[in-house]
């Protein structure tokens, strides 16, 4: 039977395995070399060729050059975003499978329902992202594949004429198509994986809160002792269950530390790519007619890029808020019925939970909805400044 991680991210892990970015426990040297080869030949090389083309190409119109600049900027940072999956493959694999261990398996109906809801949401996000990138790749590649003229999905610089012969043309077309597929699927399918792991941590805090708040119910279920008849045996059962909750909390904190170590810079480079892409979108949108297809293109691109940032910020905020409510869950339990030893342990957990559990991007930016709102405000300010500058220039 598949564990919760396989159920949540099966499609993500399959895509990453195809490109060699998800290590199995017995990873051969051949697979590792192949993963680096695909990374450098498809992602790094295509990014370099796109940047050279932007500098040297004098025939492209402004719209095309701006879109290619946006593409090249994003892929440049995506190179940095994907690199940890190659360099720290084993550490990342352990982090991904952290909550797949049997210690985190649901132990009653409430935990099972909470876990199944988390799996459903993660699987839904991954499915939406997958079919979204499939549609995007088809729309991006098919016009070039079925064009009567010799066109390519990506505008890259070549030291030779890519349309000189049919053999050269189709070889170049095949390369650009595969490079676009690699860039699209790898960059996109890591987002629901990284965000989904944060949501799994949130789910584990929900389960921990439930166990702490209903500590007395757990004790009564095992001992069959009424509340008014609590005795030494009851306290021992309660303390044993409380120790399990403490270990559970320690494991969640350990996961968040590992998560930050593995994915913090991945999130940072995604933020950097998205922010620069938003800037190019804002600049381009001020230089085209409002009622035109170009404006619609920039609007769609703006919404997609904003959605990427919102995805991370949403699940980062859920984790932060859920952890902040842990103290309240402990207080709402029947702590006053237990002895001093249990109450001291609960008090220490309350103090420990006051430490904010915030996901950061590169240990610089807090990944919260407040950050997302700041990004939107900055983008709006940029558009307003550029519009005023454009009007003053025309006058």
C-alpha positions as CSV (number, residue, x, y, z in Angstrom):
1,X,0.0,0.0,0.0
2,X,1.3,3.5,-0.9
3,X,2.1,5.8,2.0
4,X,0.7,9.3,2.3
5,X,3.5,10.9,0.4
6,X,3.1,8.6,-2.6
7,X,-0.6,9.1,-2.5
8,X,-0.2,12.9,-2.4
9,X,2.6,13.5,-4.9
10,X,2.7,10.4,-7.1
11,X,2.5,12.4,-10.3
12,X,5.2,14.9,-9.2
13,X,7.6,12.2,-8.2
14,X,7.1,10.4,-11.6
15,X,7.9,13.6,-13.5
16,X,11.0,14.2,-11.4
17,X,12.1,10.6,-11.7
18,X,11.9,10.8,-15.5
19,X,14.3,13.8,-15.5
20,X,16.5,12.2,-12.8
21,X,15.7,14.8,-10.2
22,X,14.2,12.4,-7.6
23,X,16.7,9.9,-6.2
24,X,15.7,6.4,-5.4
25,X,17.5,4.7,-2.5
26,X,19.7,2.8,-4.9
27,X,20.6,5.5,-7.4
28,X,23.3,4.4,-9.9
29,X,26.1,6.7,-11.2
30,X,24.6,6.4,-14.7
31,X,21.3,7.9,-13.6
32,X,23.1,10.7,-11.8
33,X,25.3,11.6,-14.8
34,X,22.2,11.4,-17.0
35,X,20.3,13.9,-14.7
36,X,23.2,16.4,-14.9
37,X,23.4,15.9,-18.7
38,X,19.7,16.8,-19.1
39,X,20.0,19.7,-16.7
40,X,22.9,21.3,-18.5
41,X,22.0,20.4,-22.1
42,X,18.3,21.3,-21.9
43,X,17.9,24.0,-19.2
44,X,21.3,25.7,-18.8
45,X,22.2,25.7,-22.5
46,X,18.8,26.9,-23.7
47,X,18.8,29.7,-21.2
48,X,22.3,30.8,-22.3
49,X,21.2,30.7,-26.0
50,X,18.1,32.7,-25.2
51,X,20.1,35.4,-23.4
52,X,22.6,35.6,-26.3
53,X,19.7,35.9,-28.8
54,X,18.1,38.8,-26.8
55,X,21.4,40.7,-27.1
56,X,22.3,40.0,-30.7
57,X,18.9,39.8,-32.4
58,X,17.9,43.1,-34.0
59,X,15.0,41.8,-36.1
60,X,12.5,41.0,-33.2
61,X,9.8,43.5,-32.4
62,X,9.5,44.8,-28.8
63,X,6.7,42.4,-27.8
64,X,8.7,39.4,-28.9
65,X,11.9,40.6,-27.2
66,X,10.1,41.5,-24.0
67,X,8.5,38.0,-23.8
68,X,11.8,36.3,-24.5
69,X,13.5,38.4,-21.9
70,X,10.8,37.3,-19.4
71,X,11.3,33.7,-20.4
72,X,15.1,33.9,-20.2
73,X,14.9,35.6,-16.8
74,X,12.6,32.9,-15.4
75,X,14.7,30.0,-16.8
76,X,17.9,31.6,-15.4
77,X,16.5,31.5,-11.9
78,X,14.9,28.1,-12.5
79,X,18.4,26.7,-13.1
80,X,19.2,27.8,-9.6
81,X,15.9,26.5,-8.2
82,X,16.4,23.0,-9.6
83,X,20.1,22.6,-8.8
84,X,19.6,21.5,-5.2
85,X,17.6,18.5,-6.4
86,X,20.8,17.4,-8.2
87,X,23.3,18.3,-5.5
88,X,21.4,17.3,-2.4
89,X,19.3,14.5,-3.8
90,X,19.4,12.1,-0.9
91,X,18.7,14.9,1.7
92,X,15.7,16.1,-0.4
93,X,14.4,12.6,-0.8
94,X,14.5,12.1,3.0
95,X,12.7,15.4,3.5
96,X,10.0,14.5,0.9
97,X,9.4,11.1,2.6
98,X,9.6,12.4,6.2
99,X,5.8,12.1,6.9
100,X,5.6,8.9,5.0
101,X,7.0,7.0,8.0
102,X,4.7,4.7,9.8
103,X,5.1,6.8,13.0
104,X,2.9,9.4,11.3
105,X,0.2,7.0,10.2
106,X,-3.3,8.0,11.4
107,X,-4.3,6.1,14.6
108,X,-8.0,6.9,14.9
109,X,-10.9,8.1,12.7
110,X,-10.3,11.8,13.3
111,X,-6.6,11.5,12.3
112,X,-7.5,9.5,9.3
113,X,-10.1,12.0,8.1
114,X,-7.6,14.9,8.6
115,X,-4.9,13.0,6.7
116,X,-7.1,12.0,3.9
117,X,-8.2,15.6,3.4
118,X,-4.6,16.7,3.2
119,X,-3.9,13.9,0.6
120,X,-6.9,15.0,-1.4
121,X,-5.8,18.7,-1.5
122,X,-2.2,17.8,-2.4
123,X,-3.3,15.4,-5.1
124,X,-5.8,18.0,-6.5
125,X,-3.1,20.7,-6.6
126,X,-0.6,18.4,-8.4
127,X,-3.2,17.3,-10.9
128,X,-4.3,20.8,-11.7
129,X,-0.6,21.9,-12.2
130,X,0.1,18.8,-14.3
131,X,-2.8,19.3,-16.7
132,X,-2.2,23.0,-16.7
133,X,1.4,22.6,-17.9
134,X,0.3,20.0,-20.5
135,X,-2.2,22.5,-22.0
136,X,0.4,25.2,-21.8
137,X,3.1,23.1,-23.5
138,X,0.7,22.1,-26.3
139,X,-0.2,25.7,-26.9
140,X,3.4,26.7,-26.8
141,X,4.9,23.9,-29.1
142,X,2.1,22.9,-31.5
143,X,2.1,26.2,-33.6
144,X,5.8,25.7,-34.4
145,X,5.4,21.9,-35.0
146,X,2.5,22.3,-37.5
147,X,3.5,25.6,-39.1
148,X,4.1,25.6,-42.8
149,X,7.1,27.9,-42.2
150,X,10.2,26.8,-40.4
151,X,9.6,28.1,-36.9
152,X,10.7,27.1,-33.4
153,X,9.0,27.1,-30.0
154,X,11.9,29.1,-28.5
155,X,13.8,32.0,-30.0
156,X,17.4,30.9,-29.4
157,X,20.7,32.1,-30.9
158,X,22.5,29.5,-33.1
159,X,26.1,29.7,-34.5
160,X,24.7,28.1,-37.7
161,X,21.6,28.5,-39.9
162,X,19.0,26.2,-38.2
163,X,16.9,26.2,-41.4
164,X,19.6,25.4,-43.9
165,X,18.5,21.8,-44.4
166,X,15.6,19.7,-43.3
167,X,17.8,17.5,-41.1
168,X,19.3,20.5,-39.3
169,X,15.8,22.1,-39.0
170,X,14.1,19.1,-37.5
171,X,17.1,18.4,-35.2
172,X,16.9,22.0,-33.9
173,X,13.1,21.8,-33.6
174,X,13.4,18.6,-31.6
175,X,15.9,20.1,-29.2
176,X,13.9,23.3,-28.6
177,X,10.7,21.3,-28.1
178,X,12.4,19.0,-25.5
179,X,14.0,21.9,-23.8
180,X,10.6,23.6,-23.5
181,X,9.1,20.4,-22.1
182,X,11.9,20.0,-19.5
183,X,11.7,23.6,-18.4
184,X,7.9,23.6,-18.1
185,X,7.4,20.2,-16.4
186,X,10.4,20.4,-14.0
187,X,9.9,24.0,-13.0
188,X,6.1,23.6,-12.6
189,X,5.8,20.2,-10.9
190,X,8.2,21.1,-8.0
191,X,5.8,23.9,-6.9
192,X,2.9,21.7,-5.7
193,X,5.4,19.3,-4.2
194,X,7.2,22.0,-2.1
195,X,3.9,23.7,-1.1
196,X,2.2,20.4,-0.4
197,X,5.0,19.3,2.0
198,X,4.3,22.5,4.0
199,X,0.7,21.6,4.1
200,X,1.5,18.1,5.4
201,X,3.4,19.8,8.3
202,X,0.2,21.9,8.9
203,X,-1.9,18.7,8.9
204,X,0.5,17.1,11.5
205,X,0.0,20.2,13.7
206,X,-3.7,19.8,13.4
207,X,-3.5,16.2,14.6
208,X,-1.2,17.3,17.4
209,X,-3.6,20.0,18.5
210,X,-6.5,17.5,18.5
211,X,-4.5,15.0,20.6
212,X,-3.5,17.7,23.2
213,X,-7.0,19.2,23.4
214,X,-8.7,15.8,23.9
215,X,-6.1,14.2,26.1
216,X,-8.7,13.3,28.6
217,X,-10.8,11.4,26.0
218,X,-7.8,9.4,25.0
219,X,-7.2,8.4,28.6
220,X,-10.9,7.5,29.2
221,X,-10.9,5.4,26.0
222,X,-7.9,3.3,27.3
223,X,-8.7,3.1,31.0
224,X,-12.6,3.3,31.0
225,X,-12.3,5.5,34.1
226,X,-14.7,8.4,34.7
227,X,-13.5,11.9,35.1
228,X,-14.3,12.0,38.8
229,X,-12.3,8.8,39.4
230,X,-8.9,9.8,38.0
231,X,-6.1,7.9,39.8
232,X,-2.4,7.2,39.5
233,X,-2.9,4.7,36.6
234,X,-4.9,7.3,34.7
235,X,-2.1,9.9,35.2
236,X,0.5,7.4,33.9
237,X,-1.6,6.7,30.8
238,X,-2.0,10.5,30.2
239,X,1.7,11.1,30.7
240,X,2.6,8.3,28.3
241,X,0.2,9.8,25.7
242,X,1.6,13.3,26.4
243,X,5.2,12.0,25.8
244,X,4.0,10.8,22.4
245,X,2.7,14.3,21.7
246,X,6.0,15.8,22.7
247,X,7.9,13.5,20.3
248,X,5.3,14.3,17.6
249,X,6.0,18.0,18.1
250,X,9.7,17.5,18.0
251,X,9.4,15.6,14.8
252,X,7.4,18.4,13.2
253,X,10.0,20.9,14.3
254,X,12.7,18.7,12.8
255,X,10.8,18.5,9.5
256,X,10.4,22.3,9.3
257,X,14.2,22.7,9.9
258,X,15.0,20.1,7.2
259,X,12.4,21.7,4.9
260,X,14.0,25.1,5.3
261,X,17.5,23.6,4.6
262,X,16.3,21.8,1.5
263,X,13.8,24.1,-0.1
264,X,14.3,27.6,1.3
265,X,16.6,28.6,-1.6
266,X,14.4,26.8,-4.1
267,X,11.5,29.1,-3.0
268,X,13.8,32.1,-3.0
269,X,14.8,31.6,-6.7
270,X,11.2,31.0,-7.6
271,X,10.3,34.3,-5.9
272,X,13.1,36.1,-7.7
273,X,12.1,34.7,-11.1
274,X,8.5,35.6,-10.5
275,X,9.2,39.1,-9.3
276,X,11.4,39.9,-12.3
277,X,8.9,38.4,-14.7
278,X,6.2,40.6,-13.1
279,X,8.4,43.6,-13.7
280,X,8.8,42.8,-17.4
281,X,5.0,42.2,-17.6
282,X,4.4,45.6,-16.1
283,X,6.8,47.3,-18.4
284,X,5.4,45.5,-21.5
285,X,1.8,46.2,-20.5
286,X,2.4,50.0,-20.5
287,X,3.7,50.0,-24.1
288,X,0.8,48.2,-25.8
289,X,-2.7,49.2,-26.7
290,X,-5.2,48.4,-23.9
291,X,-7.7,46.8,-26.3
292,X,-5.3,44.3,-27.9
293,X,-4.3,40.6,-27.8
294,X,-0.9,41.7,-26.4
295,X,-2.6,43.2,-23.3
296,X,-4.5,39.9,-22.8
297,X,-1.2,38.0,-23.1
298,X,0.4,40.1,-20.5
299,X,-2.6,39.8,-18.2
300,X,-2.6,36.0,-18.4
301,X,1.1,35.9,-17.8
302,X,0.7,38.3,-14.8
303,X,-2.0,36.1,-13.3
304,X,0.0,32.9,-13.8
305,X,3.1,34.4,-12.2
306,X,1.2,35.9,-9.3
307,X,-0.5,32.5,-8.8
308,X,2.9,30.9,-8.3
309,X,3.8,33.3,-5.5
310,X,0.3,33.1,-4.0
311,X,0.6,29.2,-3.8
312,X,3.7,29.3,-1.7
313,X,2.4,32.2,0.5
314,X,-0.9,30.5,1.1
315,X,0.5,27.3,2.5
316,X,3.3,29.2,4.4
317,X,0.5,31.2,6.1
318,X,-1.5,28.1,6.9
319,X,1.5,26.6,8.7
320,X,2.3,29.8,10.5
321,X,-1.3,30.3,11.8
322,X,-1.8,26.6,12.7
323,X,1.3,26.6,14.9
324,X,0.3,29.9,16.5
325,X,-3.0,28.2,17.6
326,X,-1.2,25.3,19.3
327,X,-1.1,27.2,22.6
328,X,-4.8,27.8,22.6
329,X,-5.5,24.1,21.8
330,X,-3.4,23.1,24.9
331,X,-5.2,25.6,27.1
332,X,-8.7,24.5,25.9
333,X,-7.9,20.9,27.0
334,X,-8.6,19.5,30.5
335,X,-5.1,20.2,31.9
336,X,-6.5,21.2,35.3
337,X,-7.6,17.6,36.0
338,X,-4.0,16.2,35.9
339,X,-1.1,16.3,38.3
340,X,1.7,18.8,38.4
341,X,4.1,16.7,36.3
342,X,1.7,16.7,33.3
343,X,0.8,20.4,33.7
344,X,4.5,21.4,33.7
345,X,5.0,19.4,30.5
346,X,2.0,21.1,28.9
347,X,3.3,24.5,30.0
348,X,6.7,23.9,28.4
349,X,4.9,22.9,25.2
350,X,2.9,26.1,25.3
351,X,6.1,28.2,25.7
352,X,7.8,26.3,23.0
353,X,4.9,26.8,20.5
354,X,5.3,30.5,20.9
355,X,8.3,30.4,18.6
356,X,6.9,31.3,15.2
357,X,7.0,28.5,12.5
358,X,7.6,30.6,9.4
359,X,8.8,29.3,6.1
360,X,11.3,31.7,4.5
361,X,12.7,32.1,1.0
362,X,16.5,32.1,1.4
363,X,16.2,33.1,5.1
364,X,15.4,36.6,3.8
365,X,11.7,36.7,2.8
366,X,8.8,35.4,5.0
367,X,6.6,33.3,2.8
368,X,3.2,34.6,4.0
369,X,0.2,36.3,2.4
370,X,1.5,39.6,3.8
371,X,4.5,39.2,1.5
372,X,2.2,38.4,-1.4
373,X,0.2,41.6,-0.8
374,X,3.5,43.6,-0.7
375,X,4.4,42.1,-4.1
376,X,1.1,43.2,-5.6
377,X,1.4,46.7,-4.2
378,X,4.9,47.0,-5.6
379,X,3.7,45.8,-9.0
380,X,0.9,48.3,-9.0
381,X,3.2,51.1,-8.0
382,X,5.6,50.1,-10.8
383,X,2.7,50.2,-13.4
384,X,1.5,53.6,-12.1
385,X,5.0,55.1,-12.4
386,X,5.6,53.7,-15.8
387,X,2.2,54.9,-17.0
388,X,2.9,58.4,-15.8
389,X,6.4,58.3,-17.4
390,X,4.9,57.1,-20.7
391,X,2.3,59.9,-20.7
392,X,4.8,62.6,-19.9
393,X,7.1,61.3,-22.7
394,X,4.2,61.4,-25.3
395,X,3.3,64.9,-24.2
